[in-house]
Amino acid sequence: MSKAWIQAKHPEFVRDLFKFFCQACELLEEQFARFDKDGTVEFGVLKELVGIETNKGLLWRMKDTAHHVFRNDPLSQLGGQFLDWAMGYIFHEALKLKEDSYQKQNYAPWFHRLYEGELSASEKDITEQLFLILNQTEESMRREIDRIRFIIAKCRQLLPYYLNRYSDNVLLARYIFSQNELVRTVFGQEYDALVKAIYGDEPERMYILASQSLRMGGWVDEATEAVRRAVQMNPASKMVLQEKKIIDNWAKRMRN
């Protein structure tokens, strides 16, 4: 990929980075909650999240997209450099977590069966010693999960400030609107700060940009809903009223 092409596609890469981050947070937290409950994670899920060179998983794509966004940013910021490192760190910690989960899933039961079988005293002793090492795998998994959770929390703090310059990115606005439940779940109490950081004192702008993108794609109902939300938020805004007029006229033509 040429640097010029990457920079031309920058708005799409920014949207994709935010999308991959939100999707990854949801899937990882599901596994972490499972570990909190019973000390296990699903190896198959982590394997799919990471992927391989010829079939990259969600976390791999997030890492690569972060490189495209932050290493080709003409207005490079320290926050962006931190985010680039952090998203790569999440990938590599998840890779270690995947390998540890494989050990626990496949070898722990084998050691249990072996230890309970007919072994000589010396065999039982060496089996017990090796099993102690395997038991440390769960401790490693807890540390990996704690580190990933910590880095994700820092990414949630850094992303809003980086995205501040993308208040005109219609693709980003459309994603936040279309996947609002997921975005709210990931950012939790920090959701309002995210919207404030990007759109300032005009949070309705997110809905207007989403509406513009949706109607350009022919999504009438979705664009209408975005405008409705914008009107609810700021019915006196000229920008809101202008977009509502366009949507109303467009919907009227579609009916006729």
Secondary structure, DSSP 8 states (H G I E B T S, - for coil): --HHHHHHTHHHHHHHHHHHHHHHHHHHHHHHHHHHHHS---HHHHHHHHEETTEE-HHHHHHHHHHHHHHT-TT--HHHHHHHHHHHHHHHHHHHHHHHHHHHHHHHHHHHHHHHS---HHHHHHHHHHHHHHHHHHHHHHHHHHHHHHHHHHHHHHHHHHGGGGTT-HHHHHHHHHTHHHHHHHHGGGHHHHHHHHHTT-THHHHHHHHHHHHHTT-HHHHHHHHHHHHHH-TT-HHHHHHHHHHHHHHHHHH-
